[in-house]
């Protein structure tokens, strides 16, 4: 749906746009480039620009400098939507449902079977959808552990682990350190949610 005259708005899809900070940065940096930004939300922006003065490549370069980038392939766009849905579930909907329900939520939100989503995810990304969900859960566990107000049992329940032992075990497998070692120096082990692999 790309239009080439300067009066028409167009929606662009953006990879690795995972938090509200990203929306602010995209708006600021595209505006500096001379693009009129009508709306920015996770994974996309509605913009107006004059293609005779600003190229799509320049827009992509601005986004790449932010660790993002333009995407136009429909499969890649769907994978970005899957990532955003997982982040929404793991980081913002603390244990609304079990992990089985979370996969159902993905199916419901994306309108495709879990197997289809999982296969597509693995085709585009270097890891499986299941592994991506686990990596996001571990980052959320780090955030909750840093707050130091919630017990390990509560964190395990919020993140759908069967027990604190299961959580601790998976945490060590994924990070290579124990939760108690993590708490000693959280800054050394915290990762941005768009750079987990």
C-alpha positions in Angstrom: 0.0 0.0 0.0 2.9 2.3 -0.7 1.9 5.6 -2.3 4.3 7.8 -4.1 2.8 11.3 -3.8 3.6 13.6 -0.9 0.0 14.3 0.1 -0.9 10.7 0.9 -0.2 9.0 4.2 1.1 5.5 4.3 1.6 2.9 7.0 5.0 1.4 7.4 5.8 -1.8 9.4 8.8 -1.7 11.7 10.8 -4.6 13.2 12.1 -4.7 16.8 9.7 -2.1 18.1 9.0 -3.6 21.5 8.2 -0.9 24.0 6.7 2.6 24.4 10.2 4.1 24.4 10.5 2.9 20.8 7.4 4.8 19.7 8.9 8.0 21.1 12.3 7.5 19.4 10.7 6.6 16.1 8.6 9.7 16.1 11.5 12.0 17.1 14.0 10.6 14.7 11.7 10.4 11.7 10.5 14.0 12.4 14.2 15.1 12.4 14.5 13.5 9.0 11.6 15.6 7.7 8.9 12.9 7.8 5.5 13.9 9.1 4.5 11.3 11.6 0.8 11.0 12.1 0.7 8.0 14.4 3.2 5.6 15.9 2.3 2.3 17.7 4.2 -0.8 18.3 5.3 -2.3 15.0 4.1 0.4 12.8 3.8 4.1 12.0 1.6 6.2 9.7 3.7 8.8 8.0 3.7 11.3 5.2 6.8 12.2 3.2 7.9 13.5 -0.1 9.7 10.7 -2.0 11.5 13.3 -4.1 13.2 14.6 -1.0 13.3 11.6 1.3 13.9 8.0 0.2 12.5 4.8 1.8 16.2 3.8 2.3 16.8 6.9 4.4 13.8 6.1 6.5 15.1 2.5 6.9 18.6 3.8 7.9 17.1 6.1 10.6 15.2 3.1 12.0 18.2 0.8 11.8 20.2 3.4 13.8 17.6 2.8 16.5 18.0 -1.0 16.3 14.8 -1.4 14.2 14.1 -1.3 10.5 11.5 -1.4 7.8 9.8 -4.6 6.9 7.5 -5.3 4.0 7.4 -9.1 3.8 4.0 -10.2 5.1 5.5 -13.2 7.0 8.0 -10.9 8.7 5.2 -8.5 9.6 3.3 -11.4 11.1 6.3 -12.6 13.1 6.7 -9.0 14.6 3.0 -9.2 15.6 3.6 -12.5 17.3 6.6 -11.0 19.2 4.5 -8.1 20.3 1.7 -10.4 21.5 4.2 -12.5 23.5 5.7 -9.4 25.1 2.2 -8.1 25.9 1.3 -11.5 27.6 4.5 -12.0 29.5 5.4 -8.4 30.5 1.9 -6.8 31.0 -0.6 -9.6 31.8 0.9 -11.3 34.8 -0.6 -14.8 35.0 -4.0 -13.9 33.6 -4.0 -17.5 32.4 -1.8 -20.6 32.2 0.8 -21.1 29.5 -1.7 -23.3 27.6 -4.1 -20.4 27.7 -1.4 -18.1 26.6 -0.9 -20.2 23.4 -4.7 -20.0 23.0 -4.5 -16.2 23.4 -1.9 -16.1 20.6 -4.1 -18.2 18.3 -7.1 -16.0 19.1 -5.3 -12.8 18.6 -3.4 -13.8 15.5 -6.3 -15.8 13.9 -4.1 -18.8 13.0 -3.3 -22.1 14.6 -0.4 -22.3 17.1 1.4 -24.8 14.8 1.2 -22.4 11.9 2.5 -19.5 14.1 5.2 -21.6 15.5 6.3 -22.9 12.1 6.3 -19.3 10.6 8.2 -18.0 13.6 11.0 -20.6 13.2 11.2 -19.9 9.5 11.9 -16.2 10.0 13.7 -16.2 13.4 16.8 -18.3 14.4 14.9 -19.7 17.4 11.5 -21.4 18.0 8.5 -19.6 19.3 8.6 -21.7 22.5 12.2 -20.6 23.1 11.2 -17.0 22.4 8.4 -17.2 25.0 10.8 -18.7 27.6 13.4 -15.9 26.9 10.8 -13.3 27.5 9.6 -15.0 30.7 13.2 -15.0 32.0 13.6 -11.3 31.3 10.3 -10.6 33.1 11.5 -12.8 36.0 14.6 -10.6 36.2 12.5 -7.4 36.4 10.3 -8.9 39.1 13.4 -10.2 41.1 15.0 -6.7 40.9 11.9 -5.2 42.6 12.7 -7.4 45.6 9.1 -7.0 46.9 7.7 -10.2 45.5 8.6 -13.7 46.8 10.1 -16.4 44.5 6.9 -18.4 44.9 4.8 -15.4 43.7 7.1 -14.8 40.7 6.8 -18.5 39.8 3.0 -18.3 39.9 2.9 -15.1 37.9 5.2 -16.5 35.2 3.4 -19.9 35.0 6.1 -22.1 36.5 4.9 -25.2 38.4 7.2 -24.4 41.3 9.9 -22.0 42.5 12.4 -24.8 41.9 11.3 -25.1 38.3 11.7 -21.4 37.8 15.1 -21.4 39.4 16.2 -24.3 37.3 15.1 -22.8 34.0 16.6 -19.4 35.0 20.0 -21.0 35.6 19.8 -23.0 32.3 18.9 -19.9 30.3 21.2 -17.4 31.9 24.0 -19.5 33.3 23.7 -18.0 36.7 21.4 -18.5 39.7 18.7 -16.0 40.7 20.7 -15.1 43.8 23.8 -14.3 41.8 21.6 -12.3 39.4 20.3 -10.2 42.3 23.9 -9.3 43.4 24.5 -7.5 40.1 21.3 -7.2 38.0 22.6 -4.6 35.6 25.3 -7.0 34.3 22.7 -9.6 33.3 19.7 -7.6 32.2 19.0 -7.6 28.4 16.8 -5.4 26.2 13.7 -7.4 25.3 14.4 -6.9 21.6 17.9 -8.3 21.9 17.5 -11.6 23.7 19.2 -13.8 21.0 
